[in-house]
Amino acid sequence: MTTLSNLPSIFVPLVGLVFPAIAMVSLSLHVQKNKIF
């Protein structure tokens, strides 16, 4: 039960850091591919 109770405290910051990083990388690749500017 301790691992289940400690899982959110590890999982929430991980998602909070990984998800914006993936969004930034995908956005930069999308801009480089299209060359809008």
mmCIF file as gemmi writes it, N, C-alpha and C atoms, coordinates in Angstrom:
data_model
loop_
_atom_site.group_PDB
_atom_site.id
_atom_site.type_symbol
_atom_site.label_atom_id
_atom_site.label_alt_id
_atom_site.label_comp_id
_atom_site.label_asym_id
_atom_site.label_entity_id
_atom_site.label_seq_id
_atom_site.pdbx_PDB_ins_code
_atom_site.Cartn_x
_atom_site.Cartn_y
_atom_site.Cartn_z
_atom_site.occupancy
_atom_site.B_iso_or_equiv
_atom_site.pdbx_formal_charge
_atom_site.auth_seq_id
_atom_site.auth_asym_id
_atom_site.pdbx_PDB_model_num
ATOM 1 N N . MET Axp A 1 ? 0.831 -1.216 0 1 0 ? 1 A 1
ATOM 2 C CA . MET Axp A 1 ? 0 0 0 1 0 ? 1 A 1
ATOM 3 C C . MET Axp A 1 ? 0.864 1.265 0 1 0 ? 1 A 1
ATOM 4 N N . THR Axp A 2 ? 2.066 1.179 0.507 1 0 ? 2 A 1
ATOM 5 C CA . THR Axp A 2 ? 2.902 2.384 0.557 1 0 ? 2 A 1
ATOM 6 C C . THR Axp A 2 ? 3.289 2.822 -0.852 1 0 ? 2 A 1
ATOM 7 N N . THR Axp A 3 ? 3.529 1.855 -1.741 1 0 ? 3 A 1
ATOM 8 C CA . THR Axp A 3 ? 3.886 2.227 -3.108 1 0 ? 3 A 1
ATOM 9 C C . THR Axp A 3 ? 2.692 2.862 -3.815 1 0 ? 3 A 1
ATOM 10 N N . LEU Axp A 4 ? 1.49 2.376 -3.538 1 0 ? 4 A 1
ATOM 11 C CA . LEU Axp A 4 ? 0.298 2.959 -4.155 1 0 ? 4 A 1
ATOM 12 C C . LEU Axp A 4 ? 0.034 4.365 -3.628 1 0 ? 4 A 1
ATOM 13 N N . SER Axp A 5 ? 0.325 4.605 -2.35 1 0 ? 5 A 1
ATOM 14 C CA . SER Axp A 5 ? 0.082 5.932 -1.789 1 0 ? 5 A 1
ATOM 15 C C . SER Axp A 5 ? 1.182 6.91 -2.207 1 0 ? 5 A 1
ATOM 16 N N . ASN Axp A 6 ? 2.382 6.393 -2.504 1 0 ? 6 A 1
ATOM 17 C CA . ASN Axp A 6 ? 3.479 7.26 -2.924 1 0 ? 6 A 1
ATOM 18 C C . ASN Axp A 6 ? 3.499 7.476 -4.432 1 0 ? 6 A 1
ATOM 19 N N . LEU Axp A 7 ? 2.725 6.696 -5.169 1 0 ? 7 A 1
ATOM 20 C CA . LEU Axp A 7 ? 2.747 6.789 -6.624 1 0 ? 7 A 1
ATOM 21 C C . LEU Axp A 7 ? 2.3 8.158 -7.136 1 0 ? 7 A 1
ATOM 22 N N . PRO Axp A 8 ? 1.207 8.742 -6.64 1 0 ? 8 A 1
ATOM 23 C CA . PRO Axp A 8 ? 0.814 10.059 -7.161 1 0 ? 8 A 1
ATOM 24 C C . PRO Axp A 8 ? 1.855 11.14 -6.894 1 0 ? 8 A 1
ATOM 25 N N . SER Axp A 9 ? 2.551 11.09 -5.774 1 0 ? 9 A 1
ATOM 26 C CA . SER Axp A 9 ? 3.543 12.115 -5.453 1 0 ? 9 A 1
ATOM 27 C C . SER Axp A 9 ? 4.731 12.056 -6.408 1 0 ? 9 A 1
ATOM 28 N N . ILE Axp A 10 ? 4.954 10.91 -7.039 1 0 ? 10 A 1
ATOM 29 C CA . ILE Axp A 10 ? 6.018 10.781 -8.038 1 0 ? 10 A 1
ATOM 30 C C . ILE Axp A 10 ? 5.455 11.025 -9.436 1 0 ? 10 A 1
ATOM 31 N N . PHE Axp A 11 ? 4.232 10.568 -9.667 1 0 ? 11 A 1
ATOM 32 C CA . PHE Axp A 11 ? 3.657 10.59 -11.016 1 0 ? 11 A 1
ATOM 33 C C . PHE Axp A 11 ? 3.225 11.99 -11.431 1 0 ? 11 A 1
ATOM 34 N N . VAL Axp A 12 ? 2.717 12.779 -10.482 1 0 ? 12 A 1
ATOM 35 C CA . VAL Axp A 12 ? 2.206 14.111 -10.824 1 0 ? 12 A 1
ATOM 36 C C . VAL Axp A 12 ? 3.321 15.062 -11.273 1 0 ? 12 A 1
ATOM 37 N N . PRO Axp A 13 ? 4.44 15.199 -10.55 1 0 ? 13 A 1
ATOM 38 C CA . PRO Axp A 13 ? 5.509 16.072 -11.052 1 0 ? 13 A 1
ATOM 39 C C . PRO Axp A 13 ? 6.127 15.546 -12.342 1 0 ? 13 A 1
ATOM 40 N N . LEU Axp A 14 ? 6.167 14.232 -12.503 1 0 ? 14 A 1
ATOM 41 C CA . LEU Axp A 14 ? 6.736 13.654 -13.721 1 0 ? 14 A 1
ATOM 42 C C . LEU Axp A 14 ? 5.903 14.053 -14.932 1 0 ? 14 A 1
ATOM 43 N N . VAL Axp A 15 ? 4.584 13.935 -14.808 1 0 ? 15 A 1
ATOM 44 C CA . VAL Axp A 15 ? 3.691 14.343 -15.9 1 0 ? 15 A 1
ATOM 45 C C . VAL Axp A 15 ? 3.784 15.856 -16.109 1 0 ? 15 A 1
ATOM 46 N N . GLY Axp A 16 ? 3.889 16.599 -15.01 1 0 ? 16 A 1
ATOM 47 C CA . GLY Axp A 16 ? 3.968 18.054 -15.101 1 0 ? 16 A 1
ATOM 48 C C . GLY Axp A 16 ? 5.229 18.533 -15.792 1 0 ? 16 A 1
ATOM 49 N N . LEU Axp A 17 ? 6.291 17.725 -15.766 1 0 ? 17 A 1
ATOM 50 C CA . LEU Axp A 17 ? 7.529 18.105 -16.442 1 0 ? 17 A 1
ATOM 51 C C . LEU Axp A 17 ? 7.626 17.504 -17.835 1 0 ? 17 A 1
ATOM 52 N N . VAL Axp A 18 ? 7.177 16.259 -17.99 1 0 ? 18 A 1
ATOM 53 C CA . VAL Axp A 18 ? 7.344 15.567 -19.269 1 0 ? 18 A 1
ATOM 54 C C . VAL Axp A 18 ? 6.35 16.08 -20.305 1 0 ? 18 A 1
ATOM 55 N N . PHE Axp A 19 ? 5.118 16.326 -19.913 1 0 ? 19 A 1
ATOM 56 C CA . PHE Axp A 19 ? 4.095 16.731 -20.887 1 0 ? 19 A 1
ATOM 57 C C . PHE Axp A 19 ? 4.398 18.079 -21.546 1 0 ? 19 A 1
ATOM 58 N N . PRO Axp A 20 ? 4.797 19.128 -20.787 1 0 ? 20 A 1
ATOM 59 C CA . PRO Axp A 20 ? 5.169 20.384 -21.462 1 0 ? 20 A 1
ATOM 60 C C . PRO Axp A 20 ? 6.406 20.231 -22.338 1 0 ? 20 A 1
ATOM 61 N N . ALA Axp A 21 ? 7.334 19.358 -21.945 1 0 ? 21 A 1
ATOM 62 C CA . ALA Axp A 21 ? 8.534 19.149 -22.764 1 0 ? 21 A 1
ATOM 63 C C . ALA Axp A 21 ? 8.159 18.528 -24.104 1 0 ? 21 A 1
ATOM 64 N N . ILE Axp A 22 ? 7.273 17.531 -24.082 1 0 ? 22 A 1
ATOM 65 C CA . ILE Axp A 22 ? 6.825 16.899 -25.326 1 0 ? 22 A 1
ATOM 66 C C . ILE Axp A 22 ? 6.045 17.907 -26.172 1 0 ? 22 A 1
ATOM 67 N N . ALA Axp A 23 ? 5.239 18.732 -25.533 1 0 ? 23 A 1
ATOM 68 C CA . ALA Axp A 23 ? 4.466 19.733 -26.271 1 0 ? 23 A 1
ATOM 69 C C . ALA Axp A 23 ? 5.393 20.755 -26.932 1 0 ? 23 A 1
ATOM 70 N N . MET Axp A 24 ? 6.428 21.187 -26.229 1 0 ? 24 A 1
ATOM 71 C CA . MET Axp A 24 ? 7.368 22.152 -26.79 1 0 ? 24 A 1
ATOM 72 C C . MET Axp A 24 ? 8.136 21.561 -27.963 1 0 ? 24 A 1
ATOM 73 N N . VAL Axp A 25 ? 8.58 20.296 -27.815 1 0 ? 25 A 1
ATOM 74 C CA . VAL Axp A 25 ? 9.343 19.651 -28.889 1 0 ? 25 A 1
ATOM 75 C C . VAL Axp A 25 ? 8.471 19.457 -30.12 1 0 ? 25 A 1
ATOM 76 N N . SER Axp A 26 ? 7.249 18.996 -29.925 1 0 ? 26 A 1
ATOM 77 C CA . SER Axp A 26 ? 6.359 18.775 -31.071 1 0 ? 26 A 1
ATOM 78 C C . SER Axp A 26 ? 6.012 20.105 -31.74 1 0 ? 26 A 1
ATOM 79 N N . LEU Axp A 27 ? 5.837 21.16 -30.949 1 0 ? 27 A 1
ATOM 80 C CA . LEU Axp A 27 ? 5.524 22.468 -31.519 1 0 ? 27 A 1
ATOM 81 C C . LEU Axp A 27 ? 6.707 23.012 -32.317 1 0 ? 27 A 1
ATOM 82 N N . SER Axp A 28 ? 7.919 22.866 -31.801 1 0 ? 28 A 1
ATOM 83 C CA . SER Axp A 28 ? 9.098 23.359 -32.518 1 0 ? 28 A 1
ATOM 84 C C . SER Axp A 28 ? 9.318 22.57 -33.806 1 0 ? 28 A 1
ATOM 85 N N . LEU Axp A 29 ? 9.097 21.244 -33.757 1 0 ? 29 A 1
ATOM 86 C CA . LEU Axp A 29 ? 9.225 20.442 -34.973 1 0 ? 29 A 1
ATOM 87 C C . LEU Axp A 29 ? 8.162 20.838 -35.987 1 0 ? 29 A 1
ATOM 88 N N . HIS Axp A 30 ? 6.963 21.133 -35.53 1 0 ? 30 A 1
ATOM 89 C CA . HIS Axp A 30 ? 5.875 21.53 -36.424 1 0 ? 30 A 1
ATOM 90 C C . HIS Axp A 30 ? 6.202 22.858 -37.105 1 0 ? 30 A 1
ATOM 91 N N . VAL Axp A 31 ? 6.786 23.791 -36.345 1 0 ? 31 A 1
ATOM 92 C CA . VAL Axp A 31 ? 7.135 25.095 -36.912 1 0 ? 31 A 1
ATOM 93 C C . VAL Axp A 31 ? 8.295 24.949 -37.896 1 0 ? 31 A 1
ATOM 94 N N . GLN Axp A 32 ? 9.289 24.12 -37.565 1 0 ? 32 A 1
ATOM 95 C CA . GLN Axp A 32 ? 10.427 23.936 -38.462 1 0 ? 32 A 1
ATOM 96 C C . GLN Axp A 32 ? 10.001 23.239 -39.751 1 0 ? 32 A 1
ATOM 97 N N . LYS Axp A 33 ? 9.035 22.331 -39.645 1 0 ? 33 A 1
ATOM 98 C CA . LYS Axp A 33 ? 8.604 21.594 -40.836 1 0 ? 33 A 1
ATOM 99 C C . LYS Axp A 33 ? 7.835 22.501 -41.792 1 0 ? 33 A 1
ATOM 100 N N . ASN Axp A 34 ? 6.997 23.395 -41.247 1 0 ? 34 A 1
ATOM 101 C CA . ASN Axp A 34 ? 6.138 24.212 -42.108 1 0 ? 34 A 1
ATOM 102 C C . ASN Axp A 34 ? 6.815 25.509 -42.556 1 0 ? 34 A 1
ATOM 103 N N . LYS Axp A 35 ? 7.755 26.024 -41.753 1 0 ? 35 A 1
ATOM 104 C CA . LYS Axp A 35 ? 8.435 27.283 -42.08 1 0 ? 35 A 1
ATOM 105 C C . LYS Axp A 35 ? 7.422 28.388 -42.365 1 0 ? 35 A 1
ATOM 106 N N . ILE Axp A 36 ? 6.57 28.656 -41.384 1 0 ? 36 A 1
ATOM 107 C CA . ILE Axp A 36 ? 5.526 29.667 -41.554 1 0 ? 36 A 1
ATOM 108 C C . ILE Axp A 36 ? 6.156 31.066 -41.621 1 0 ? 36 A 1
ATOM 109 N N . PHE Axp A 37 ? 7.164 31.296 -40.806 1 0 ? 37 A 1
ATOM 110 C CA . PHE Axp A 37 ? 7.75 32.626 -40.727 1 0 ? 37 A 1
ATOM 111 C C . PHE Axp A 37 ? 8.692 32.874 -41.904 1 0 ? 37 A 1
